[in-house]
Amino acid sequence: MDYAIIGTAGHIDHGKTALIKALTGTDTDRFMEEKERGISIDIGFAPLVLSDGRRIGIVDVPGHERFIRNMLAGAGGMDFILLVVDAREGIMPQTREHLAIMTLLHIQNGIIVITKVDLVDEEWLELVHQEVREELADSFLADAPMIDVSSVTGQGIDWLKATIEELLPSVPHRPDHGAFRLPIDRSFTVQGIGTVITGTVWRGKVRVGDTLSLMPIGETVRVRSIQVHGDNQEAAYAGQRAALALTGMRSEVHRGMMLGEANFYQPTRLMDVRIQLLKETTYRLKHRERVRFYLGTSEVFGRVLLLHGFEIPAGEEAVAQLLLEADVVAEPRDHFVLRTYSPMVTVAGGTVIDPHPARLHRRNKSSVEEGIIKKEQGSLGERILVALGDHLGLSVTDIAIMLDEPLEEVDAEMRRLEKESELIFGHPQRSWMPRVVLENWASKWQMIMDAYFLKNPYDLWMPKTVIQSELKAAKIDSKWWEPLLARVEAQRGLVVENDRLRFADRKIPLSAEEKKMHDLVLQALQDSPFSPPGITEMEGLFHWQGKDKTIKNMLHVLTQEDLVVAVNPDVVMTKEAITIAENEAAQLFAGQGAFSLADFRDALSTSRKYAVAILEYFDRQKWTKRSGDVREWLKKTREK
């Protein structure tokens, strides 16, 4: 069954509350102050019983400009409005502002209700009809039915009910599929029951026993019971007013919060939007201007970040980003209203394009704006590619939810994009990356390596951790590292070894002098394999005084080339010497079992200093295990 919410709009004291009472029998003014002052202060609610017995919700809003924030809290859930105009006064300032708000919220259906017709004569009433039609000629109510009523005498009330029933089937209904979502407009405590919240179900359905998230704080609650128009129900559906009794509450609940399907909605403070300034305003919305942002029942402060230019003139529109000062929950295609910070005037509204975008910069304005417009207006394939470019590694289900499109259509389109090589499928994680993003990151990978080797010219290898830190910073999941590595290898050629990598054609650039020193240092280490000279000795041996830094660089190069091994910070030996030492240690252990430092020293015909350095190196490599003064050889055992 489809449901809809009817809302009132109009100037203060034009008879909105009295009209609802005449239609439903319910007085929506709940507070004593409202009854004493004769004006509505907060939003009120009543059920309207249709001829088939079905009940739909009516939301009454205050008409005074001081309570416009309360009016906005109710307007977000409306599907159909009754624009109420007093026959004695005609269109007034708050009539216009309410109508502007309804326009900004993209409400497209309604009835014009002329109230208090029992207080004017026919001639005056005709003039009012003419004025109202002229005022609304460019609005969505231009061709709406206009009905004269008196809430006192009952004139026109039955006609109004019949017209509502006639028009309701043409009202677009809220989707009952997808994740449940309900902006909270009231919260109170009932003795014996606990916390009760009320609101209009914006999407999906909720059942008794469901686990929900209280957003934006993310607190988990459970639905204890449900009432719709005062009757206990097992479920509530999109387009219905519902009261939910909740258990598991730990935080105070207030208007502006939202109940949503558990682990589904994520709060945001930044969103891509399209902003439309009212034609009637003389205001110009400026870059970085502080505004009041209204979505659902929430009101938060934020700043408008224009992507080009420094203002939006009256009647114009632009894509932009909104940077908010508090968390909200939004979906693509949500409608919002903007009011100036001070004085508070409604000047603009808009549509959410992406509630979780990357922060954009004006210096890339053309490409940035193009990307946002593709999210908003592009084909399904274009929107999928843009979404995946912003949020790497999403599944088909994630994308369908994000774009608010049927899962089957999204799945088919993603398969087509994969077939055309526009998407790369990440097996077995069932996630995706656009080809262009993969190629861009492969190019960036090469740039990172080039920059590393420019900064470290004596390195033959780059540690994997360098590129991994860059990928993590970009929030590229580790499951994509192998496809990226394969793409770089195909483009440039890579050699990967344990935790390091290099380009296949990488050579360390050495000058003629450095090449000569490189060869002499290696020869010196080869000539004394188990008593190798240190840097100071090499300076004296080759008359290289003052060239200790160059010697260190050549030792580093030899290490990178796997020709020598840094046994410890002070001792460097050739790879060949380490292999001989391994064999000697293995033979000692095979012949006599655990062996001492002295046994090992004598086997190598070296000094205690170098024997200790080599054995401690073996200990760190887990090739030997020291027990007191002797060691066991473990390497062959570990290799079996």
C-alpha positions as semicolon CSV with decimal commas, in nm:
position;residue;x (nm);y (nm);z (nm)
1;M;0,000;0,000;0,000
2;D;0,130;0,349;-0,085
3;Y;0,124;0,629;0,171
4;A;0,181;1,004;0,161
5;I;0,216;1,292;0,404
6;I;0,004;1,605;0,359
7;G;0,143;1,929;0,495
8;T;0,008;2,276;0,549
9;A;0,178;2,600;0,448
10;G;0,081;2,962;0,483
11;H;0,101;3,285;0,681
12;I;0,036;3,308;1,053
13;D;-0,330;3,317;1,157
14;H;-0,456;3,212;0,814
15;G;-0,638;2,915;0,967
16;K;-0,410;2,616;0,908
17;T;-0,468;2,454;1,247
18;A;-0,842;2,517;1,238
19;L;-0,856;2,366;0,889
20;I;-0,688;2,047;1,004
21;K;-0,926;2,021;1,298
22;A;-1,219;2,056;1,059
23;L;-1,072;1,785;0,833
24;T;-0,965;1,539;1,102
25;G;-1,125;1,636;1,432
26;T;-0,778;1,671;1,585
27;D;-0,637;1,989;1,737
28;T;-0,268;1,986;1,643
29;D;-0,173;2,258;1,894
30;R;-0,027;2,052;2,178
31;F;0,114;2,321;2,407
32;M;-0,072;2,545;2,650
33;E;0,116;2,848;2,513
34;E;-0,018;2,772;2,164
35;K;-0,375;2,757;2,292
36;E;-0,337;3,071;2,502
37;R;-0,174;3,275;2,222
38;G;-0,385;3,128;1,943
39;I;-0,083;3,057;1,722
40;S;0,110;2,742;1,641
41;I;0,466;2,736;1,772
42;D;0,574;2,385;1,679
43;I;0,473;2,129;1,420
44;G;0,161;1,924;1,490
45;F;0,024;1,600;1,353
46;A;-0,314;1,445;1,278
47;P;-0,449;1,148;1,082
48;L;-0,690;1,199;0,793
49;V;-0,930;0,909;0,736
50;L;-1,000;0,844;0,367
51;S;-1,321;0,699;0,228
52;D;-1,165;0,352;0,201
53;G;-1,070;0,359;0,569
54;R;-0,703;0,422;0,502
55;R;-0,542;0,687;0,721
56;I;-0,273;0,925;0,604
57;G;-0,076;1,178;0,804
58;I;-0,117;1,554;0,804
59;V;0,162;1,780;0,933
60;D;0,066;2,126;1,053
61;V;0,341;2,389;1,058
62;P;0,364;2,723;1,238
63;G;0,316;3,029;1,020
64;H;0,511;3,286;1,220
65;E;0,850;3,381;1,078
66;R;1,009;3,334;1,422
67;F;0,926;2,963;1,408
68;I;1,044;2,895;1,053
69;R;1,303;2,642;1,179
70;N;1,015;2,438;1,325
71;M;0,827;2,472;0,997
72;L;1,133;2,338;0,811
73;A;1,151;2,037;1,045
74;G;0,804;1,939;0,932
75;A;0,835;2,036;0,566
76;G;1,105;1,780;0,489
77;G;0,862;1,493;0,521
78;M;0,580;1,637;0,309
79;D;0,466;1,488;-0,021
80;F;0,160;1,707;-0,084
81;I;0,068;2,051;0,052
82;L;-0,238;2,252;0,136
83;L;-0,139;2,615;0,076
84;V;-0,367;2,803;0,312
85;V;-0,465;3,163;0,230
86;D;-0,696;3,378;0,444
87;A;-0,977;3,515;0,225
88;R;-0,957;3,849;0,408
89;E;-0,580;3,905;0,353
90;G;-0,469;3,710;0,047
91;I;-0,105;3,625;-0,012
92;M;0,122;3,742;0,273
93;P;0,501;3,733;0,337
94;Q;0,507;3,392;0,509
95;T;0,283;3,252;0,236
96;R;0,558;3,340;-0,008
97;E;0,839;3,206;0,208
98;H;0,657;2,878;0,276
99;L;0,587;2,840;-0,095
100;A;0,954;2,908;-0,171
101;I;1,058;2,641;0,079
102;M;0,818;2,388;-0,074
103;T;0,960;2,471;-0,417
104;L;1,316;2,423;-0,295
105;L;1,216;2,087;-0,147
106;H;1,081;1,985;-0,488
107;I;0,726;1,928;-0,367
108;Q;0,517;1,919;-0,684
109;N;0,161;1,853;-0,571
110;G;-0,094;2,045;-0,369
111;I;-0,422;2,228;-0,330
112;I;-0,480;2,600;-0,271
113;V;-0,722;2,639;0,020
114;I;-0,891;2,976;0,070
115;T;-1,004;2,986;0,433
116;K;-1,251;3,200;0,632
117;V;-1,468;3,252;0,327
118;D;-1,766;3,300;0,560
119;L;-1,614;3,637;0,659
120;V;-1,603;3,794;0,309
121;D;-1,854;3,862;0,033
122;E;-1,855;3,706;-0,314
123;E;-1,703;4,008;-0,488
124;W;-1,408;4,023;-0,247
125;L;-1,359;3,648;-0,274
126;E;-1,338;3,675;-0,652
127;L;-1,065;3,937;-0,619
128;V;-0,874;3,710;-0,382
129;H;-0,900;3,421;-0,628
130;Q;-0,759;3,643;-0,902
131;E;-0,473;3,771;-0,684
132;V;-0,376;3,421;-0,570
133;R;-0,374;3,286;-0,926
134;E;-0,154;3,574;-1,039
135;E;0,087;3,526;-0,748
136;L;0,116;3,151;-0,809
137;A;0,128;3,166;-1,189
138;D;0,498;3,068;-1,202
139;S;0,483;2,814;-0,919
140;F;0,412;2,441;-0,907
141;L;0,063;2,535;-0,784
142;A;-0,020;2,735;-1,096
143;D;-0,281;2,480;-1,209
144;A;-0,366;2,339;-0,866
145;P;-0,730;2,316;-0,754
146;M;-0,848;2,613;-0,547
147;I;-1,111;2,534;-0,286
148;D;-1,301;2,778;-0,064
149;V;-1,363;2,659;0,292
150;S;-1,482;2,773;0,629
151;S;-1,358;2,576;0,926
152;V;-1,635;2,733;1,134
153;T;-1,937;2,653;0,915
154;G;-1,788;2,346;0,745
155;Q;-1,833;2,494;0,397
156;G;-1,607;2,322;0,141
157;I;-1,456;2,069;0,387
158;D;-1,613;1,764;0,221
159;W;-1,514;1,898;-0,120
160;L;-1,158;1,942;0,003
161;K;-1,148;1,584;0,136
162;A;-1,278;1,448;-0,194
163;T;-1,021;1,650;-0,390
164;I;-0,738;1,524;-0,169
165;E;-0,847;1,164;-0,236
166;E;-0,871;1,232;-0,607
167;L;-0,519;1,376;-0,630
168;L;-0,332;1,141;-0,393
169;P;-0,280;0,859;-0,647
170;S;-0,079;1,098;-0,866
171;V;0,160;1,191;-0,582
172;P;0,504;1,025;-0,613
173;H;0,537;0,786;-0,324
174;R;0,840;0,732;-0,112
175;P;1,031;0,406;-0,182
176;D;0,943;0,119;0,051
177;H;1,251;-0,073;-0,069
178;G;1,602;-0,011;0,057
179;A;1,738;0,081;0,396
180;F;1,493;0,218;0,653
181;R;1,529;0,587;0,733
182;L;1,328;0,814;0,964
183;P;1,426;1,172;1,060
184;I;1,319;1,231;1,421
185;D;1,094;1,529;1,486
186;R;0,984;1,453;1,844
187;S;1,113;1,254;2,140
188;F;0,950;1,194;2,479
189;T;0,935;0,942;2,762
190;V;0,629;0,730;2,842
191;Q;0,611;0,570;3,183
192;G;0,638;0,192;3,158
193;I;0,746;0,212;2,795
194;G;1,054;0,434;2,787
195;T;1,180;0,655;2,507
196;V;0,941;0,716;2,218
197;I;1,034;0,900;1,900
198;T;0,812;1,015;1,616
199;G;0,877;1,103;1,254
200;T;0,788;1,037;0,894
201;V;0,934;0,722;0,739
202;W;1,139;0,847;0,444
203;R;1,247;0,511;0,308
204;G;1,193;0,138;0,358
205;K;1,002;-0,017;0,642
206;V;1,056;-0,098;1,009
207;R;0,925;-0,389;1,214
208;V;0,895;-0,457;1,584
209;G;1,220;-0,612;1,703
210;D;1,439;-0,447;1,434
211;T;1,781;-0,322;1,535
212;L;1,847;0,034;1,420
213;S;2,119;0,297;1,444
214;L;2,052;0,631;1,610
215;M;2,234;0,871;1,383
216;P;2,458;1,062;1,365
217;I;2,600;0,923;1,691
218;G;2,578;0,562;1,567
219;E;2,418;0,423;1,882
220;T;2,241;0,085;1,840
221;V;1,878;0,064;1,957
222;R;1,595;-0,186;1,920
223;V;1,231;-0,123;1,826
224;R;1,011;-0,230;2,116
225;S;0,676;-0,130;1,966
226;I;0,529;0,073;1,679
227;Q;0,226;0,297;1,657
228;V;0,082;0,450;1,341
229;H;-0,182;0,717;1,407
230;G;-0,222;0,586;1,762
231;D;-0,277;0,221;1,667
232;N;-0,026;-0,051;1,754
233;Q;0,126;-0,203;1,441
234;E;0,384;-0,469;1,363
235;A;0,542;-0,249;1,096
236;A;0,553;0,104;0,954
237;Y;0,621;0,191;0,591
238;A;0,762;0,475;0,382
239;G;0,522;0,769;0,374
240;Q;0,367;0,694;0,714
241;R;0,388;0,891;1,036
242;A;0,513;0,654;1,304
243;A;0,588;0,650;1,675
244;L;0,859;0,401;1,777
245;A;0,926;0,292;2,133
246;L;1,297;0,216;2,163
247;T;1,512;0,015;2,401
248;G;1,887;0,024;2,452
249;M;1,901;0,404;2,460
250;R;2,209;0,552;2,627
251;S;2,208;0,904;2,485
252;E;1,955;1,183;2,490
253;V;1,745;1,190;2,174
254;H;1,644;1,516;2,010
255;R;1,497;1,657;1,690
256;G;1,747;1,647;1,406
257;M;1,865;1,293;1,477
258;M;1,773;1,007;1,246
259;L;1,690;0,641;1,286
260;G;1,830;0,420;1,014
261;E;1,904;0,061;0,928
262;A;2,190;-0,059;1,147
263;N;2,541;-0,034;0,997
264;F;2,413;0,128;0,677
265;Y;2,415;0,507;0,695
266;Q;2,734;0,702;0,757
267;P;2,734;1,058;0,892
268;T;2,901;1,328;0,686
269;R;3,017;1,688;0,715
270;L;3,106;1,733;0,350
271;M;2,887;1,681;0,045
272;D;2,869;1,760;-0,324
273;V;2,551;1,955;-0,397
274;R;2,366;2,160;-0,655
275;I;2,252;2,492;-0,509
276;Q;1,963;2,695;-0,654
277;L;1,907;3,054;-0,540
278;L;1,549;3,178;-0,528
279;K;1,450;3,403;-0,815
280;E;1,261;3,632;-0,577
281;T;1,563;3,707;-0,358
282;T;1,804;3,993;-0,412
283;Y;2,070;3,797;-0,228
284;R;2,401;3,672;-0,373
285;L;2,542;3,363;-0,205
286;K;2,918;3,404;-0,165
287;H;3,209;3,159;-0,161
288;R;3,282;3,036;0,194
289;E;2,974;3,213;0,330
290;R;2,838;3,071;0,655
291;V;2,480;2,948;0,618
292;R;2,213;2,752;0,800
293;F;2,156;2,411;0,641
294;Y;1,824;2,225;0,678
295;L;1,776;1,863;0,575
296;G;1,502;1,646;0,716
297;T;1,456;1,763;1,073
298;S;1,818;1,874;1,121
299;E;1,957;2,226;1,129
300;V;2,333;2,277;1,124
301;F;2,571;2,555;1,030
302;G;2,804;2,520;0,735
303;R;2,997;2,698;0,464
304;V;2,935;2,705;0,090
305;L;3,246;2,613;-0,110
306;L;3,200;2,728;-0,467
307;L;3,412;2,555;-0,730
308;H;3,443;2,862;-0,952
309;G;3,349;3,224;-0,918
310;F;3,288;3,391;-0,588
311;E;2,910;3,414;-0,571
312;I;2,581;3,274;-0,702
313;P;2,339;3,547;-0,815
314;A;1,965;3,539;-0,751
315;G;1,784;3,285;-0,967
316;E;2,108;3,110;-1,067
317;E;2,238;2,768;-0,972
318;A;2,578;2,602;-0,935
319;V;2,741;2,281;-0,823
320;A;2,938;2,325;-0,502
321;Q;3,047;2,158;-0,183
322;L;2,894;2,216;0,159
323;L;3,128;2,193;0,457
324;L;2,914;2,147;0,769
325;E;2,998;2,211;1,132
326;A;2,816;1,904;1,263
327;D;2,738;1,555;1,137
328;V;2,428;1,489;0,929
329;V;2,300;1,187;0,741
330;A;2,217;1,233;0,375
331;E;2,155;1,035;0,058
332;P;2,190;1,131;-0,309
333;R;1,885;1,327;-0,432
334;D;1,794;1,454;-0,084
335;H;1,660;1,809;-0,095
336;F;1,774;2,076;0,149
337;V;1,714;2,445;0,228
338;L;1,971;2,717;0,297
339;R;1,906;3,025;0,507
340;T;2,142;3,311;0,577
341;Y;2,328;3,303;0,906
342;S;2,205;3,646;1,021
343;P;1,951;3,781;0,972
344;M;1,779;3,450;0,902
345;V;1,628;3,460;0,553
346;T;1,551;3,170;0,319
347;V;1,760;3,230;0,008
348;A;1,840;2,896;-0,152
349;G;1,803;2,522;-0,155
350;G;1,939;2,233;-0,345
351;T;1,995;1,867;-0,401
352;V;2,258;1,636;-0,254
353;I;2,468;1,478;-0,529
354;D;2,725;1,287;-0,322
355;P;2,710;1,277;0,059
356;H;3,063;1,135;0,095
357;P;3,291;1,304;-0,161
358;A;3,659;1,382;-0,150
359;R;3,750;1,741;-0,061
360;L;3,783;1,934;-0,387
361;H;4,000;2,229;-0,481
362;R;3,915;2,530;-0,695
363;R;4,244;2,505;-0,886
364;N;4,107;2,195;-1,064
365;K;3,766;2,353;-1,111
366;S;3,687;2,232;-1,463
367;S;3,760;1,863;-1,404
368;V;3,610;1,878;-1,056
369;E;3,284;2,030;-1,177
370;E;3,267;1,781;-1,463
371;G;3,300;1,495;-1,215
372;I;3,020;1,627;-0,995
373;I;2,791;1,682;-1,292
374;K;2,856;1,324;-1,406
375;K;2,751;1,203;-1,061
376;E;2,434;1,403;-1,092
377;Q;2,336;1,378;-1,459
378;G;2,559;1,115;-1,619
379;S;2,452;0,778;-1,755
380;L;2,444;0,489;-1,513
381;G;2,784;0,376;-1,640
382;E;2,938;0,722;-1,594
383;R;2,794;0,751;-1,244
384;I;2,930;0,407;-1,153
385;L;3,280;0,499;-1,273
386;V;3,279;0,833;-1,087
387;A;3,149;0,670;-0,769
388;L;3,414;0,399;-0,782
389;G;3,680;0,658;-0,853
390;D;3,585;0,836;-0,530
391;H;3,524;0,521;-0,325
392;L;3,757;0,245;-0,440
393;G;3,680;-0,121;-0,396
394;L;3,301;-0,106;-0,353
395;S;3,085;-0,408;-0,430
396;V;2,788;-0,413;-0,668
397;T;2,552;-0,385;-0,371
398;D;2,746;-0,088;-0,230
399;I;2,720;0,095;-0,562
400;A;2,348;0,021;-0,604
401;I;2,282;0,164;-0,259
402;M;2,503;0,466;-0,316
403;L;2,340;0,551;-0,649
404;D;1,991;0,451;-0,535
405;E;1,947;0,231;-0,841
406;P;1,810;-0,125;-0,876
407;L;2,073;-0,387;-0,797
408;E;2,002;-0,585;-1,116
409;E;2,058;-0,281;-1,341
410;V;2,379;-0,183;-1,162
411;D;2,511;-0,539;-1,180
412;A;2,441;-0,563;-1,554
413;E;2,604;-0,226;-1,623
414;M;2,914;-0,315;-1,420
415;R;2,949;-0,640;-1,613
416;R;2,931;-0,442;-1,936
417;L;3,196;-0,201;-1,813
418;E;3,416;-0,494;-1,713
419;K;3,374;-0,651;-2,057
420;E;3,481;-0,322;-2,217
421;S;3,780;-0,302;-1,980
422;E;3,649;0,013;-1,814
423;L;3,636;-0,169;-1,480
424;I;3,885;-0,403;-1,316
425;F;3,733;-0,676;-1,101
426;G;3,916;-0,753;-0,777
427;H;3,896;-1,128;-0,722
428;P;3,809;-1,279;-0,480
429;Q;3,701;-0,976;-0,277
430;R;3,420;-0,893;-0,521
431;S;3,512;-0,529;-0,549
432;W;3,598;-0,302;-0,839
433;M;3,827;-0,025;-0,959
434;P;3,791;0,187;-1,274
435;R;4,062;0,112;-1,530
436;V;4,154;0,479;-1,553
437;V;4,210;0,492;-1,176
438;L;4,426;0,180;-1,190
439;E;4,631;0,329;-1,472
440;N;4,663;0,663;-1,295
441;W;4,788;0,491;-0,983
442;A;5,025;0,276;-1,184
443;S;5,170;0,596;-1,329
444;K;5,185;0,751;-0,984
445;W;5,360;0,436;-0,857
446;Q;5,629;0,489;-1,122
447;M;5,659;0,856;-1,027
448;I;5,703;0,761;-0,660
449;M;5,980;0,518;-0,751
450;D;6,149;0,770;-0,980
451;A;6,136;1,032;-0,704
452;Y;6,275;0,784;-0,450
453;F;6,573;0,692;-0,668
454;L;6,639;1,058;-0,749
455;K;6,657;1,125;-0,376
456;N;6,852;0,804;-0,305
457;P;7,086;0,766;-0,605
458;Y;7,298;0,493;-0,443
459;D;6,997;0,265;-0,385
460;L;6,937;-0,016;-0,631
461;W;6,617;-0,119;-0,449
462;M;6,325;0,071;-0,300
463;P;6,155;-0,069;0,014
464;K;5,796;-0,179;-0,048
465;T;5,691;0,021;0,257
466;V;5,749;0,346;0,064
467;I;5,481;0,271;-0,194
468;Q;5,256;0,100;0,062
469;S;5,244;0,414;0,277
470;E;5,139;0,619;-0,028
471;L;4,866;0,369;-0,117
472;K;4,737;0,361;0,240
473;A;4,727;0,741;0,251
474;A;4,511;0,732;-0,063
475;K;4,288;0,468;0,102
476;I;4,367;0,210;-0,165
477;D;4,300;-0,125;-0,004
478;S;4,590;-0,372;0,006
479;K;4,389;-0,612;-0,214
480;W;4,460;-0,376;-0,505
481;W;4,838;-0,369;-0,458
482;E;4,902;-0,682;-0,663
483;P;4,692;-0,564;-0,964
484;L;4,872;-0,230;-0,944
485;L;5,211;-0,397;-0,926
486;A;5,124;-0,611;-1,228
487;R;5,020;-0,300;-1,422
488;V;5,348;-0,121;-1,337
489;E;5,545;-0,431;-1,434
490;A;5,367;-0,441;-1,770
491;Q;5,433;-0,070;-1,832
492;R;5,788;-0,036;-1,702
493;G;5,922;-0,373;-1,587
494;L;5,971;-0,451;-1,219
495;V;6,183;-0,686;-1,014
496;V;6,028;-0,774;-0,678
497;E;6,229;-0,948;-0,410
498;N;6,090;-1,002;-0,061
499;D;6,019;-0,653;0,080
500;R;6,194;-0,452;-0,190
501;L;6,150;-0,371;-0,558
502;R;6,325;-0,197;-0,846
503;F;6,283;-0,125;-1,214
504;A;6,427;-0,404;-1,428
505;D;6,661;-0,160;-1,604
506;R;6,769;0,014;-1,282
507;K;7,143;0,081;-1,258
508;I;7,315;0,288;-0,991
509;P;7,475;0,588;-1,166
510;L;7,842;0,602;-1,062
511;S;8,103;0,847;-1,181
512;A;8,436;0,713;-1,312
513;E;8,600;0,789;-0,978
514;E;8,319;0,624;-0,785
515;K;8,335;0,315;-1,009
516;K;8,707;0,286;-0,940
517;M;8,650;0,318;-0,564
518;H;8,364;0,067;-0,584
519;D;8,594;-0,196;-0,740
520;L;8,881;-0,128;-0,500
521;V;8,657;-0,153;-0,193
522;L;8,518;-0,486;-0,316
523;Q;8,871;-0,613;-0,388
524;A;8,987;-0,512;-0,038
525;L;8,701;-0,707;0,120
526;Q;8,770;-1,009;-0,101
527;D;9,143;-1,003;-0,016
528;S;9,068;-1,024;0,360
529;P;8,737;-1,212;0,380
530;F;8,743;-1,279;0,756
531;S;8,935;-0,972;0,870
532;P;8,792;-0,708;0,638
533;P;8,921;-0,351;0,658
534;G;8,696;-0,080;0,801
535;I;8,641;0,265;0,658
536;T;8,938;0,420;0,840
537;E;9,166;0,139;0,723
538;M;9,050;0,184;0,365
539;E;9,124;0,558;0,384
540;G;9,484;0,474;0,478
541;L;9,516;0,176;0,244
542;F;9,414;0,373;-0,067
543;H;9,517;0,722;0,049
544;W;9,152;0,829;0,055
545;Q;9,175;1,056;0,360
546;G;8,860;1,267;0,394
547;K;8,657;1,041;0,165
548;D;8,484;0,840;0,435
549;K;8,139;0,947;0,304
550;T;8,220;0,821;-0,046
551;I;8,350;0,492;0,099
552;K;8,023;0,454;0,293
553;N;7,828;0,519;-0,026
554;M;8,028;0,251;-0,212
555;L;7,971;0,001;0,069
556;H;7,599;0,082;0,049
557;V;7,605;0,025;-0,328
558;L;7,781;-0,309;-0,282
559;T;7,518;-0,407;-0,024
560;Q;7,238;-0,308;-0,263
561;E;7,406;-0,522;-0,531
562;D;7,409;-0,818;-0,291
563;L;7,789;-0,842;-0,320
564;V;7,855;-0,764;0,047
565;V;7,668;-0,804;0,377
566;A;7,664;-0,557;0,665
567;V;7,729;-0,802;0,949
568;N;7,696;-0,516;1,196
569;P;7,735;-0,136;1,170
570;D;8,114;-0,164;1,187
571;V;8,184;-0,485;0,995
572;V;8,113;-0,550;0,626
573;M;8,201;-0,880;0,455
574;T;8,158;-1,021;0,108
575;K;7,860;-1,241;0,036
576;E;8,107;-1,517;-0,054
577;A;8,274;-1,492;0,290
578;I;7,935;-1,525;0,465
579;T;7,858;-1,838;0,258
580;I;8,192;-1,993;0,359
581;A;8,122;-1,907;0,724
582;E;7,780;-2,073;0,699
583;N;7,937;-2,392;0,564
584;E;8,200;-2,396;0,837
585;A;7,938;-2,357;1,109
586;A;7,723;-2,631;0,956
587;Q;8,022;-2,870;0,937
588;L;8,124;-2,798;1,298
589;F;7,773;-2,880;1,419
590;A;7,753;-3,192;1,200
591;G;8,084;-3,320;1,337
592;Q;8,063;-3,239;1,709
593;G;7,722;-3,091;1,784
594;A;7,707;-2,759;1,965
595;F;8,022;-2,556;1,907
596;S;8,194;-2,272;2,090
597;L;8,308;-1,930;1,976
598;A;8,667;-2,054;1,987
599;D;8,580;-2,354;1,766
600;F;8,426;-2,124;1,507
601;R;8,712;-1,870;1,527
602;D;8,971;-2,139;1,466
603;A;8,773;-2,291;1,176
604;L;8,779;-1,954;0,999
605;S;9,132;-1,862;1,107
606;T;9,007;-1,522;1,214
607;S;9,010;-1,311;1,529
608;R;8,756;-1,318;1,812
609;K;8,621;-0,978;1,700
610;Y;8,512;-1,103;1,360
611;A;8,398;-1,445;1,484
612;V;8,168;-1,274;1,737
613;A;8,033;-1,038;1,469
614;I;7,954;-1,326;1,232
615;L;7,791;-1,548;1,498
616;E;7,576;-1,262;1,628
617;Y;7,467;-1,199;1,269
618;F;7,375;-1,571;1,241
619;D;7,180;-1,540;1,569
620;R;6,977;-1,249;1,427
621;Q;6,906;-1,448;1,112
622;K;6,785;-1,741;1,328
623;W;7,052;-1,963;1,172
624;T;7,210;-2,033;1,511
625;K;7,081;-2,059;1,864
626;R;7,306;-1,968;2,155
627;S;7,294;-2,170;2,479
628;G;7,550;-2,038;2,727
629;D;7,891;-2,054;2,561
630;V;7,792;-2,281;2,270
631;R;7,566;-2,259;1,967
632;E;7,346;-2,499;1,772
633;W;7,316;-2,473;1,392
634;L;6,952;-2,436;1,288
635;K;6,951;-2,331;0,926
636;K;6,930;-2,676;0,760
637;T;6,672;-2,788;1,014
638;R;6,460;-2,480;0,935
639;E;6,484;-2,542;0,560
640;K;6,348;-2,897;0,572
